[in-house]
Amino acid sequence: MTKPKILLSPPHMSGKEIDQVKEAFRTNWIAPLGPNVDAFENEIASYLGANGAVAVSSGTAAIHLALSLLGVQKGDKVFCSTLTFVASANPILYQDAEPVFIDSEPDTWNMSPQALERALTDAVLEGNLPKAVIVVNLYGQIAKMDELVSICNRYNVPIIEDAAESLGSTYKGRPSGVFGKFSIFSFNGNKIITTSGGGMLVSGDLDALKKARFLATQAKDASPHYQHSVCGYNYRMSNILAGVGRAQLDVLESRVDARRHIFDRYYRCLVNLPGINFMPELLHTRTNRWLTAFTINEHEAGVSVGQLLETLNAENIEARPVWKPLHLQPLFKGAKYYPHERTGHVAQELFEKGICLPSGSSLTDDEQDRVIDCITETINGPVTSEEVILENMRYR
Ligand SMILES: *Cc1c(COP(=O)(O)O)cnc(C)c1O
């Protein structure tokens, strides 16, 4: 008999979402926009201490709007973290612009400041500075923002903070979502909170956000008839889904606590296995630990990432490799890429050795034990029940 499936990061409802949905039905606010959308935007902005926010249909749409607002067009360059989900960079292609990928550094697994600096130096020499730098906060860990922001300020290039995975994380006491000229969140089903599908564009620039609202609702000119002077999009969030988002935002802190707790338990139980290195947490940051990730040194552990993924999969446990770097994707063949060091390719190594474990905030201790036991047995070989009891006494 196959064991019940353990998912990587399934939606985790609080139960209050359905009240918001019922209220939207009762008042017939079914159509896009409505009081929940306004309230959700205000609640996100006030949670962050940001000037404003615009609720949209996805995180990808939010990135596309940000690029559009920054005037990115055909032939422009946009820099982007290479170690990320493809959605970070697809909107660069929507604008017919040219992506340039920047490697990770080992402390955060995020954009390497020294690689960024080299890329910008080259861009100055070519007389073609990027229109934006998309900085991704991987698996909840915020990038080295002090360094990255100061470099970008020196070259006067705006940052788009891709905070799709890092809502609820902090950097030196400041929340993820305030580090870019624009920052974006995703409320896709697998993220730390979800609207089933949705996103948010955040900025300190209220005029830009006003323009974002205009572009996201088909760019209708002020006119009694349907008149359009620029190309717009249909990107706003529906009032029903915004209600779901409000109820989810209410429980965000408990979701962060749960995911951090899951990380801690994995860490305590697996850290002593040979060849395992967990994704670090940068000093003075607090990551939401959206996904627990570690690298595995095949020579020390005696198993490869592929073998470990296979055994987990056979146990009906959904684990995943770390994102495949975008500069290695067929889609971006030929794109420019700047490594962390001239011979050190950090993102590629993380991809080759990295694995993400089930980390949903609804994961039970019993489910997590199944994951822990499977990994332990794959690396150590089967253990006697006496050893299991001793392990349990030591770590749990
Ligand atoms: C999920 C995700 C996105 C895209 O968000 P959607 O809401 O799915 O469009 C963008 N960037 C990163 C890093 C993501 O993880």
The ligand as a Gaussian input file, in Angstrom:
#p B3LYP/6-31G(d) Opt

LIG

0 1
 C        6.290000      32.129000      -7.504000
 C        7.346000      33.025000      -7.973000
 C        7.090000      34.028000      -8.926000
 C        5.817000      34.138000      -9.712000
 O        4.674000      34.319000      -9.001000
 P        3.275000      33.887000      -9.653000
 O        2.276000      34.470000      -8.711000
 O        3.243000      32.405000      -9.691000
 O        3.184000      34.511000     -11.005000
 C        8.114000      34.906000      -9.252000
 N        9.323000      34.800000      -8.691000
 C        9.613000      33.834000      -7.795000
 C       10.974000      33.796000      -7.204000
 C        8.640000      32.902000      -7.432000
 O        8.947000      31.928000      -6.561000

